[in-house]
């Protein structure tokens, strides 16, 4: 192995993921569970910012939503890293993968700024709309990576 990326692909875990009948699909399934938890939480909290469910307490909803989002994001990162090491050199050369990662970092920054706001106004509603569209795009990019 001549590069760190190729060394990642040569790890015993990457090889086990590649050649096991059940390991890759199991990790991929867990990745989808993480994405579902994250996106579900984002949708609920962003819809609340947009004015839906205005009778629900924002603080109670955020407390539960943020916990689910953290667990989902953690699961998605952990399993996504395992999926990544099986084809690291291919993914690192993919513009779509790089775009997806950049979008994830921008959306995380957006989420932190949005959650720090104490007042819902036009800017926070725009942030919520961008969040919904952005996370949906991230999911779409992840699916497209398998085919491009």
C-alpha angles and dihedrals in degrees: 000000000000105000136041090245092054089045088057090053090050095056114118089241092054090048091048090050091050098048104031115099094215108024100073095045091046092052090044090052091051088049089056090049089054092048090048092052092047097045093042090054092046092050093050094047095043092048088053090052088050089057103262115133091015090168090065115092110252092212095051092044092048093048092056095036095050092050092051091044092052093048091046093046092048092050091047092050094047095047093038089056090052091050090047095057092059092064105012097143092051094046096044088057093050117101089202091057092048090048090050092052092047091049091051091054091048091049092049090052090048091050093051092049092045093050092049091057113101096192127057110224139145093288094052090048090052089049090051091051091048089048093053093047093042097051090045088052091050090054091048092049090051091055093045091053089070091059106034 
